[in-house]
Amino acid sequence: MQLHLHQHAVPIVLGGPGINHEVSFRGRGDGRLVRHVGRFSPRGRRLNLNAFDWDGVLRLYDGLIDLEAIDPRLPSYFHSFRETGTLDSDAFIERTGFRIERSFTVERFRTGVFVNQDGAGFRFQPLPAEAQYGRVWDLALGDLTGDGVPDLVLLLGLLSPHPRSAQDESSFVSVFIGQGDGSFLPDPRPVFDLPPETTAWRLDLADTGGDDDPPVLRVDTEDRRRLLFRINR
């Protein structure tokens, strides 16, 4: 399966509910920088970057703290600071191409994706109500239906009762079918059923080699298992 994403308005970055702070940003780019933001922070290792829409203003949330307030002297046992303790505003701009404007305390949010507008900036596209809960850990893009339009697979984690810990969260996978205009609808087919209490941290779509072959979804769990799901068209 070969899907040339640059031929479409492709959603790159997504978001989930925040607990402490978020950072607003605006950006113009070619999509590569936004993809870099989305892959910037694997679960439990670096910053857990999530994107938000606050009454039409695009913002970014780091999962724990305001990016403008990172202090490299903070204890290293906070995983978010282990590899990013020196990431100040200038470093953030350099790595992502976005300019930090203001920061706010999170009170409300809408989960969504950013759609590349062919180099003219990015449009925030909220996801359906089925995706408006849980924390988004990872995403995969691929043509799941064979219509040439990118579809979106989200790895969601239930909110932990401990705001600074991801260890008490189980995970589930949610699929949204691209409508060709940057919007998505929930997949009406049965959901992917992860084993109870499974904590997954990464997913991707594997190319099975032929245009007519269904893609395979790979889910990696924190206990070093790899779950494979064949997606029927």
C-alpha positions in Angstrom: 0.0 0.0 0.0 1.5 3.3 -1.1 -0.2 6.4 0.1 1.3 9.7 -1.0 0.3 11.9 1.8 1.6 15.1 0.2 -1.2 14.9 -2.3 -3.8 15.6 0.3 -4.5 18.0 3.1 -3.0 15.8 5.8 -3.7 16.0 9.5 -0.4 15.8 11.4 -0.7 16.8 15.0 -3.5 15.9 17.5 -4.4 16.7 21.0 -6.0 15.5 24.2 -7.1 16.9 27.5 -4.6 18.8 29.6 -4.1 18.8 33.3 -1.9 21.7 34.1 -0.8 24.2 31.4 -0.7 24.6 27.7 1.3 26.8 25.3 -0.3 28.6 22.4 1.3 28.8 19.0 0.7 29.7 15.5 2.7 28.4 12.6 3.1 28.2 8.8 5.0 25.4 7.3 5.1 22.5 4.9 3.8 19.8 7.3 7.2 18.4 8.2 7.6 20.7 11.2 4.2 19.8 12.5 4.9 16.1 12.1 8.1 16.7 14.1 6.0 18.2 16.9 3.7 15.2 16.9 6.6 12.7 17.1 8.6 14.9 19.4 7.7 13.1 22.6 7.2 9.3 23.0 5.1 8.3 25.9 6.7 8.6 29.3 10.1 9.7 27.9 10.1 13.3 26.6 7.4 16.0 26.6 4.0 14.7 25.8 3.0 17.4 23.3 -0.7 17.8 22.6 -2.5 20.3 20.4 -5.5 22.3 21.4 -8.1 24.7 20.1 -9.2 27.3 22.6 -12.1 29.2 21.1 -10.4 29.1 17.7 -6.8 29.8 18.9 -4.3 27.0 18.4 -2.3 26.0 21.4 0.2 23.3 22.4 0.3 21.5 25.7 3.4 19.7 27.0 1.7 17.1 29.3 3.1 18.5 32.5 4.3 22.1 32.4 4.4 25.3 30.5 7.2 25.1 28.0 8.2 28.6 28.8 8.8 27.7 32.5 11.1 24.7 32.1 14.0 24.9 34.6 17.0 22.6 33.8 17.7 22.4 37.5 14.6 20.4 38.2 15.1 16.9 39.5 15.8 14.3 36.7 13.3 11.8 38.1 10.6 13.8 36.3 10.7 11.9 33.0 9.6 15.0 31.1 12.7 16.9 32.1 15.2 14.1 31.5 15.9 14.9 27.9 14.3 18.3 27.6 15.4 20.2 30.6 17.1 22.9 28.5 14.3 23.3 26.0 13.5 27.0 26.4 11.3 29.1 24.2 14.0 29.7 21.6 14.9 26.0 21.4 11.2 25.2 21.0 10.9 27.6 18.1 14.1 26.3 16.5 12.9 22.7 16.7 9.4 23.2 15.6 9.2 26.4 13.6 6.4 27.7 15.8 6.4 30.9 17.9 5.1 30.7 21.4 2.6 33.5 22.1 1.0 33.0 25.5 0.3 30.3 28.0 -2.9 29.5 29.9 -4.2 27.1 32.5 -6.2 24.4 30.9 -9.9 24.6 31.7 -11.5 23.2 28.6 -10.4 21.8 25.3 -11.3 20.2 22.1 -9.4 17.3 20.7 -8.5 17.6 17.0 -5.9 17.6 14.3 -4.1 20.2 12.3 -4.7 20.1 8.5 -1.9 21.4 6.4 -3.1 24.1 4.1 -0.5 23.6 1.3 2.1 25.7 3.0 -0.3 28.5 3.9 -0.6 27.5 7.6 -2.7 24.9 9.4 -6.4 24.6 10.1 -7.6 23.1 13.3 -10.1 20.3 12.6 -11.9 19.1 15.8 -12.5 15.3 15.9 -16.0 13.8 16.6 -17.3 13.5 20.1 -16.0 9.9 20.3 -12.5 11.3 20.5 -13.2 14.1 23.0 -11.9 12.2 26.0 -8.8 10.3 27.0 -5.2 11.3 26.4 -3.8 10.9 22.9 -0.5 9.1 22.9 0.2 8.4 19.3 -1.4 8.4 15.8 -1.0 6.6 12.5 -2.2 7.8 9.1 -3.1 5.5 6.3 -5.7 4.6 3.7 -7.7 2.0 5.6 -10.7 2.0 3.2 -8.9 2.0 -0.2 -10.4 5.3 -1.4 -7.0 7.2 -1.5 -8.0 9.4 1.4 -5.9 9.3 4.6 -7.7 7.9 7.6 -6.6 8.4 11.2 -5.9 5.8 13.9 -5.5 7.2 17.5 -3.9 5.5 20.5 -5.9 6.8 23.4 -5.2 6.4 27.1 -7.8 6.8 29.9 -6.9 9.6 32.2 -4.9 8.5 35.2 -6.1 9.5 38.7 -2.5 10.6 39.3 -1.9 13.7 37.0 1.9 13.2 36.8 1.8 9.5 36.2 1.0 7.4 33.1 1.4 4.1 34.8 -2.2 3.7 35.9 -3.7 4.1 32.4 -5.1 1.5 30.1 -5.2 2.1 26.4 -7.6 1.8 23.5 -7.5 2.3 19.8 -9.9 4.5 17.9 -10.3 4.8 14.1 -11.6 7.7 12.2 -12.3 7.6 8.5 -11.2 10.6 6.4 -13.9 12.3 4.4 -11.6 14.0 1.9 -12.1 17.5 3.2 -9.9 17.3 6.3 -12.8 16.1 8.5 -13.2 12.6 10.0 -16.1 10.3 11.1 -15.9 7.4 13.5 -15.3 4.0 11.9 -18.6 2.1 12.1 -16.8 -1.2 12.2 -16.0 -3.0 15.5 -13.3 -1.4 17.5 -9.9 -2.8 18.1 -10.1 -4.7 21.4 -6.9 -4.4 23.4 -6.5 -6.9 26.3 -7.7 -5.5 29.6 -5.2 -3.3 31.5 -3.0 -3.1 28.4 -0.9 0.0 28.4 0.3 0.7 24.9 2.7 3.5 24.0 3.1 3.4 20.2 1.3 2.3 17.1 1.9 2.4 13.3 0.5 1.0 10.1 2.6 -1.6 8.3 2.7 -1.8 4.5 1.8 -5.3 3.5 3.3 -5.0 0.0 0.4 -4.8 -2.4 -2.1 -2.0 -3.2 -5.0 -4.4 -2.7 -3.7 -5.9 0.6 -5.3 -4.6 3.8 -2.9 -2.7 6.1 -1.7 -4.1 9.4 -1.9 -2.1 12.6 1.0 -2.7 15.0 0.6 -1.7 18.6 3.6 -1.8 21.0 2.9 -2.2 24.7 4.9 -1.2 27.7 5.6 -4.8 28.6 7.4 -5.3 25.3 4.6 -7.1 23.4 3.6 -6.3 19.8 0.0 -6.7 18.9 -1.0 -7.0 15.2 -4.4 -6.2 13.7 -5.3 -6.8 10.1 -7.6 -4.1 8.9 -10.3 -5.4 6.6 -11.5 -3.2 3.8 
